[in-house]
Amino acid sequence: MEALARALRLSDTERDLLYRLAGQTPPGPDIVPSRVAPSVQRLLDRLSHTPVVVYDAGWTLVLANAPYDALMGETATWRGLERNAVWRNVAGLPSRVVHTPQEQAEHEARLVADLRLTVSRYPADRALRRLITDLAAGSPRFTELWDAEAPPPLADPSRKKTIDHPAVSPITLDCDTLFVALDDLRITVYTAEPGTEDADRLALAIVLGTQSLQL
């Protein structure tokens, strides 16, 4: 329903009506939102040539644009837990992001710590509780981090990420995550400084990737 409302760019009132016409109750404030408001969508439209991915507060993928898929690999085939960034990291699913073992461990700890905060904000969300149960059942690493209840590690001092793209060599990019407070979304944007070799590699990766996605 959210995907349909997003595609139709419905206002909040129209979206709620869509839910009711389908015999469903519109999500309330006690449910993790996956809503991309029309104003946020307009912002994303302006970034249509820049790799952008949007996650909800539980780190489940809401949407990824074509340049993101060109850079990181196609996300359209992801189903169930595959769409959750916490699961993809603690389960060691393939990723083009290059991390040292220490960086990966700290990244996982940050994700789990943020997920714990989300659970505290949405204690009545049954889908979120089911996500925690599935993560615990499927990943000893998640259980270890969840049970430790350690404070979140310090924020990564570097916003740089190196992407091991299969066709364009490693690309080092600026990675900035923006928070939409009202809808509790995380929008991550990947950019390169203009005129650099990384900018050229990013542009080539997007061209190659978007062409293959259209075939």
N, C-alpha and C positions, 0 to 999 in steps of 0.2 A: 504494500500500500504506500509506503514511504517513497519507494522508487517511482511509482506511478505519479504520486503527488509532485515529486521533484521534476519528473519529465514534463508534466503539465504546467509546472511553475505556479502552483495554486497558492493563494493566500492562506493564512492560518484558518480563517473561517471556512473557506472552500475545502481545505484539506480535512477539517473535522467533519464536514458534510459528506465527503467522499467515504470516510470511515463508516459513518452511520448508514449510508446507502448500501454499503457492503455488509451490513449487519455486524460491524465491529465497533468497539469502544475506542475513541481516540486516545492515544497515549497521554497519561497525566504527568504531573510533576514528579511522581515517584518512580517513573520508568526512565531508564537511560535513553535520552533522545538520539535519534538518527536523522533528525530533520535538517535539511539544508534549506534555509529560508531563501526566498527569491533574491533578497539583497546580497546574501552570501554567494548565491549562484552567479549573480552579476559580477562579483569580484573574481570568482573562479573563471568566468568567461574571459576576463581581461588577461588571464594567465594561461590562455589556451595553447601557447607555444612554449610553456615552461612546465617541467615535470612537477606535478602536484598530486598529493594523495591526502584523503580525508578519512580520519578515524573517529569513532564515537568515544565516549569516556571509558568504555570497556576495552578499547583498542581493537575493536572489530571494524574491518574496512567498510566504509560507506561508499566511497567512490575513488577512482583513480583515473586521471585523464590519459589520453593517448601518448603524450610525451613521457609520462611516468612509466607506462608499460614498455615503451621503446627503450627506456634507460634501464629499468629494473627487471623486465620480463613480464609477460602477460599475466594479468590478475583475473581476467574474466572467467577462467576455468576453476578458480578457487571456490571450494564449497565447505560449509560447516566450519570446523575449527581452523581450517586452512586460512580463513579470512581474518583470523585473530592474530595480531602481531605478537602478543605474549606467547601464544602457542608456537608460532613459527620460530621464535627465538629459543625458547626452552626445549623444544623438541628437535632443534638443530636442522630445520628444513633448509633447503638450498637458498642461498642469498648471494647477490652480487656485491653486497657491502663488505668491504675488507675490514676485519677487526682482529687485533691481537687477542689471545685468550683472555688476558686481563680486561681489555676493553669490552669483550663480549660478555664476560661475567658481570661487569659493572652495568652494562646496558640491560641485561636481564634483570638485575636487582632493581634498577630504576623503574622498569616496566611493571614489575610485580608490586613494588611499593606504591606506584601510582594507581594500580588496579585496586589495591587495598583501600586507598582513599575513596575511590569510586564506590566500592561496596558500602563504605560507611555513609555515603551520601544517598544511596539508593537501596536501603535495606529491604524494601518491599518488591524489588524487581526480581521476578521468578526466573526470567531468562538469564539474568546476571548470576544468580545463585547456581543455575544449571551450568553456566560457563565455568564457574569455579570448581564445581564437582567434576566436570569433564577434564579440566586441566589437571586437577589433582590425581584423577584416575589414570591419566595418560602420560604424566611426566613426573618422575621422581625429583627432577631438578626444580620444577615448580613447587612441589610439596616442601622441599628443603627451604626455598626462599620464603614461601608463605608462612610456614611454621616458625621460621626464625624471627619474624616480626621485627627485623632490624630497621633502624631509621634509613630512609633513602640515602644513597650515596650522594656526594656533592655533584652538582650539575657538571656535565662535561665541559671543561674549560675551552674546548675547541668545538666550533660548529662545522668543522670540515669533515667530509666523508669521502672516502675513496671507493669508487665503483669499479669493479673488475668486469668491464663490458666485453663480451666475447668477440666483438668485431672492431672495437675502436681503442684497444689498450686501456689501461687504468685511467680513470678520470677523477680528479679531486675537485669536489664541489663544496660550495657553502650550503649548509643544510639548516634551515630555520623553521621551527614549529610555532605556529600562531594558534592562539586559543580563542574560540568564539564563546564568550562567557555565557550568553543567554541560552545557547543550544548545546553547550558543553562539548564542543567538537575540537579536534586537533587537526590543523591543516599544516602539512609539511611541504615546503617549497625548496627545490634544488636549483641553484643558480651558479654561474661562473662569472668571474670578473671579465668584462668585455676586453677583447683584444688579446686574450691569453690563449695558450695552446689548449688548456682545458675547455675554454669556451668553444674553440673550433671542434674539439672532440665531442663535446656535448651536442653541438649542432648536427654533426655527422651522425651521431648515434640516434638522434631524433628522426632525421631524414630516413635513415636505413630502417629504423624500427616502425615508423608510421607507414612506410611503403609496404613492408611485409605484413602489417596488420590489415592493410586494405586489400591484399591479394586474396 
